[in-house]
Amino acid sequence: MTKRPFLVIAVDGGAASGKSSTSRELARRFNLLHVDTGAHYRAVALACHRAGIDPHDLEGLRDFLRRLRLGARVDGHESLVCLDDGEPPRLEDLRSEAVNAIVSGFAAEPLVRQSVKAYQRGQVELARSRGFSGIIMDGRDIGTVILPDADLKIFLTADEATRQKRRELEGASETVSDRDRKDSSRATAPLKPASDAVIIDNSSLSLDEVVDRVAGLFPDNLRPS
Ligand code: DC
């Protein structure tokens, strides 16, 4: 029996670079499972915040992470991270100012990155087992660390003014340059393109144009019908 083709796509980029919108639309068009890994760090930061865990208290953090169980709920083409109660946190909690203020600190902590790595890699099997034609995972280190063997790696960029405007439309007060500085300067898995990533600047492209451009890069033998 020949195995069904299964496409693995890694999408990385800075704050408000269009990763999630592009990945979500590609997932919808090509029956892929979309995994937003920023939500994983946000969920961990939210759980720690609620439990009063400080990212610098490494003993407390280690102990908390050991007990934290991340689950997944598939909703359409989205894989939603769930916390211990088995429910996905509300989007307004994941994207709250409180979480915005602390998430980069947690994401820079190797203990946190280590604890989400297996969960993120496990999403590939989840997508296969649910009959998707592939997976599209977006974040900062997907092509470099989480899925280094991905069939296609995209690194999205846009000029700072464009990204700042997008962020403000979302209601976030932090500047994209501040967020990127924190995410690029950390020692573990910093934001940077994989050497084999295709870099797409989408400053003056519509969402459809970016999606078409990425779809044009799918390897022929793995192209979902
Ligand atoms: O994309 P976002 O704003 O939801 O990401 C939240 C934070 O998590 C941000 O500080 C970057 C970090 N992050 C990361 O370090 N690695 C990823 N793969 C995804 C997000």
Residues whose N, C-alpha, C, O or C-beta is under 5 A from the ligand:
A	BS01	DC	T37 G38 A39 Y41 V103 S104 A107 D138 G139 R140 D141 D183
